[in-house]
Amino acid sequence: MGAGSDAAKQAGSRYRRAWARIVRPVRKLESEVHHLHEVEQEGESGEAPFIAILGIVLFLIPIFLLMLGLALAAYYLAR
């Protein structure tokens, strides 16, 4: 019974470490989002306009790239 218990503890420890490695980037991102939310709520920070511009740029870049890709595909299909 002792070997099975030790194996279960070892498996649990490995699972916990693997899960911690997987969750670590998510927690960092969550922390950054929380910080940006606090800065946005305060509104007095000099970072607020930068964050707004960054948000707009990050939102528009994928749309622009999608439209550019569609335009290039249409160009090559029309040839």
Legacy VTK file of the C-alpha trace (Angstrom):
# vtk DataFile Version 3.0
C-alpha trace
ASCII
DATASET POLYDATA
POINTS 79 float
0.000 0.000 0.000
2.924 2.357 0.647
4.302 2.122 -2.899
0.912 3.002 -4.388
0.556 5.949 -2.046
4.043 7.200 -2.913
3.313 6.826 -6.630
0.061 8.762 -6.250
1.856 11.555 -4.372
4.562 11.690 -7.020
1.985 11.768 -9.842
0.069 14.501 -8.042
3.238 16.517 -7.600
4.125 16.187 -11.296
0.588 17.120 -12.292
0.680 20.183 -10.016
4.039 21.344 -11.463
2.871 20.811 -15.059
-0.349 22.672 -14.376
1.570 25.540 -12.748
3.750 25.855 -15.881
0.669 25.957 -18.085
-1.175 28.481 -15.927
1.803 30.813 -15.320
1.499 32.768 -18.631
-2.248 33.094 -18.152
-1.757 34.504 -14.674
0.838 37.001 -15.955
-1.559 38.125 -18.671
-4.381 38.364 -16.159
-2.184 40.517 -13.917
-1.339 42.843 -16.814
-4.996 43.159 -17.794
-5.907 43.950 -14.191
-3.203 46.655 -14.078
-4.419 48.193 -17.353
-7.983 48.152 -16.043
-6.897 50.006 -12.895
-5.038 52.606 -14.961
-8.087 53.047 -17.183
-10.385 53.458 -14.179
-8.193 56.150 -12.637
-8.130 58.187 -15.833
-5.538 60.531 -14.355
-2.569 58.620 -15.654
-0.483 59.749 -18.582
-0.691 56.164 -19.806
-4.439 56.334 -20.493
-4.194 57.943 -23.972
-1.380 55.571 -24.909
-3.446 52.571 -23.834
-6.424 53.827 -25.838
-4.311 54.320 -28.967
-2.656 50.939 -28.474
-6.051 49.291 -28.137
-7.298 50.900 -31.336
-4.147 49.958 -33.242
-4.225 46.369 -32.008
-7.884 46.159 -32.980
-7.400 47.665 -36.444
-4.227 45.838 -37.510
-5.894 42.407 -37.908
-8.796 43.973 -39.813
-6.389 45.829 -42.096
-4.359 42.673 -42.728
-7.522 40.701 -43.484
-8.697 43.320 -45.990
-5.243 43.465 -47.579
-5.207 39.690 -47.893
-8.650 39.689 -49.480
-7.609 42.412 -51.917
-4.479 40.505 -52.924
-6.457 37.278 -53.320
-9.002 39.064 -55.508
-6.194 40.570 -57.588
-4.542 37.201 -58.197
-7.870 35.477 -58.907
-8.827 38.186 -61.424
-5.623 37.695 -63.442
LINES 1 80
79 0 1 2 3 4 5 6 7 8 9 10 11 12 13 14 15 16 17 18 19 20 21 22 23 24 25 26 27 28 29 30 31 32 33 34 35 36 37 38 39 40 41 42 43 44 45 46 47 48 49 50 51 52 53 54 55 56 57 58 59 60 61 62 63 64 65 66 67 68 69 70 71 72 73 74 75 76 77 78
